């Protein structure tokens, strides 16, 4: 019988934070084209609409930077709960806003939640997951984001038929529902074993590992003991270094990892996904597509479906190959959109539209732009979308993980805010050239990944030091044979009695000796 609480159900539940994030992504796209929204907020265009859309990213930047302190102090779990409270406050302010300024303020408050949860949820997931399925487990966050985008968009599409301000107020109020569910449900979930170890709560570390790794919570299971030993050894080494976490974060040894995490997050926002997910209505309108609200929903459905293969096989494909293939495929479809719009489009004379270039006639060209947008978003969902959340937390040691990931996520939100602010303006100023720029950025990302991003699949979090210090050429790292099986070997040694390990179960083993840090004496 499958236990109700296991790695998958726990990770899927905390991925409700991704649903919240998805609600944010489509919180504007479904109302941008409605007359009620335009009339109430004065038909915001250009940088004004960019400021409204990008306000969440601005708040997320602050939330991401504060998450390192909150995550280490309160624990990953409690800090996520703090984020959900902020989200509910922000949703309430948005739903009751009576001006553009108040709407922006509410979105900034909601952004604080997105910054905190988008940093700490993948950390929590990666710290509770076994190495063999860590990519799959953390990818659940992206899968939840995709569902959040679709659900919120469908809510907004349904509300678009109302003839009142409920067109935008009701969807923004409903955003608080998954946050409330997440806040309450987290009380029943375990804390991260790595966080517990950093606080010298070793009894709880062993019990949580046993609960997560075995169906009957067996604290004497060899793999449980091996992972416990590996965490214990890592904590011991970190403490012997006796170095400030901030000093180490920017040290020569860690600088490369920090930059890799920041660059993966930043480049994911330069793929062009923002112009598609946030402003798909503008893109379709400029392509001459009618009934854009209904047509846009197909994009979000494909976004979910395209995530499933990566969810199932990312630990086989690897992080590196996913990013390489994704960059080339996204670049291709971005170039197609830009070329088709340039060839078949023409300037529009209207001054109050969010675009200045449109396709008139040419049904094949219109549908090519539409299909290209779908396929570009699908390629992102299979590559950069999930990997941007998987990669940063798994490459950093526990002593600086929250600080490093908070900076990586802050990079994400800095770029996202800049893009959200500029895209409406650029789409009016340079039209189809936006897609050519994004295509070129994806090509650049391909070469960056090819020469600088190593493969990390199938490694334990404690093995990452070896991966980044072994000295092999970067393009050979995908083989990954040299570092596999260290945890399994340790488990075999424990099982064969070569490694005597006393359990930390105080009720059964009152005679366990400990050193000054609370570590087991063997």
Secondary structure, 3 states (H helix, E strand, C coil): CCCCCCHHHHHHHHCHHHHHHHHHHCCCCCCCCCHHHHHHHCCCCHHHHHHHHHHHHHHHHHHHHHHHHHHHHCCHHHHHHHHHHHHHHHHHHHHCCCCHHHHHHHHHHHHHHHHHHHHHHHHHHHHHCCHHHHHHHHHHHHHHHHHHHHHHHHHHHHHCCCCCCHHHHHHHHHCHHHHHHHHHHHHHCCCCHHHHHHCCCHHHHHHHHHHHHCCCCCCCCHHHHHHHHHHHHHHHHHHHHCCCHHHHHCCHHHHHHHHHHHHHHHHHCCCCHHHHHCCHHHHHHHCCCCCHHHHHHHHHHHHHHHHHHHHHHHHHHCHHHHHHHHHHHHHHHHHHHHHHHHHHEEECCCCCCCCCEEECCCHHHHHHHHHHHHHHHHHHHCCHHHHHHHHHHHCCCHHHHHHHHHHHHHHHHHHHHHHHHHHHHHHHHCCCHHHHHHHHHHHHHHHHHHHHCCCCCCCCHHHHHHHHHCCCCHHHHHHCCCCCCHHHHHHHHHHCCCCCCCCCCCCCCCCCCECCCCCECC
